[in-house]
Amino acid sequence: MKAKHSEFARGLPRSATQASIFFFCGPDEAGASAAANKVIAALPDAGERIELSGGDLKRDPALLGDEARSGSLFGDKRHILARVTGDEAHDALKALIETGDAGAGDAAPVLVVATSATDKSRTAKLLEKRPDALITMFYPPDLPSVAGAVRAMADAAGLRLGGDMAERIARAAGLDVRLAQSEVDKLALYLDASLQTPKTATPQEYAEIGAPTEDDGFGPVVNTVLGGELGRLPGELKRMKELGLNPVGLLLAIERRAAQLTQITAKLGTRGSFDNLGKGEKAQLGIFWKEEREIRQQLNRWPRAKLDRLIPRLTALHQSLLANSQAAELLLAQDLSQIARFAAK
């Protein structure tokens, strides 16, 4: 089965309740991860979470089936969350399905977040005709869609957002629905809002607890690294440390820009020109007027061949940061330096 990514922005598709294998793919890793969290939250008994990487599944394809059919240490239920790149989960999912069809028994729910994969990949084709599997491809979000998701989050938290507050939160989160959810949760807690006692949030109140906007925080680092501006890099890394910018949040901003560059490159094709894009096309691609100069420069730095190497590297770095949270800042600084040097070549 397949579901549209817009369905997850509104809630949980009905088809999700019928599936036990979920394959969330596409360039918007944040949206795919948020969808996985929604599915897990909706499970009647999610139990223990077992996290696997693409490397784990490639080394041992039988591992997925073993974990999915094993009992929790405490006898509770469990679910499996695998973060992979491309088709790294294909052989493991094939083994899980084949052993299940052969009578190996029920398996725990399996959720795969696959960066750099599409709904036309080998893994998607393996699952698309199965009634117990759900495939959704997530595209880079635009401001209106994320603002709409923020309004839905606020409604669920008992928050009333006036004016352009939803767009302001969406921009501050860099169009990342996970960070936006965190901002809404903080604001609801600050105002002591709930469904029983709803509160109206003002821009002043959000300014007191909100994250720095991407312009103030992440944006300069993103543009320095992907623009290959080696002269500015030491100052930006120093500022990153002084401001205490969240390493995962900053990396997500870089991942979003890389995905945006990939999308623009695909739109332009081999002969298209950035300067020939109309206002509507730029809006569809998430290009704001004040970012045009930087994006144009980065498109020159990152042709398709280099982008194809960058995306998997960012994914691997993301997994490394999540696995080594205490050293995340140092790991990020090292990799950003290497990426900036690669961009400068």
Secondary structure, DSSP 8 states (H G I E B T S, - for coil): -B--HHHHHHS--GGGGG-SEEEEESS-HHHHHHHHHHHHHHSTT--EEEEEEHHHHHH-THHHHHHHTS--TTS--EEEEEEEETTTTHHHHHHHHHHHHTT------EEEEEET--TTSHHHHHHTT-TTEEEEE-----HHHHHHHHHHHHHHHTEEE-TTHHHHHHHHTTT-HHHHHHHHHHHHHHHT--SSS-EEE-HHHHHHH----TTTTHHHHHHHHHTT-TTTHHHHHHHHHHHT--HHHHHHHHHHHHHHHHHHHHHHTTT--GGG--HHHHHHTT--GGGHHHHHHHHHH--HHHHHHHHHHHHHHHHHHHH-GGGHHHHHHHHHHHHHHHHH-
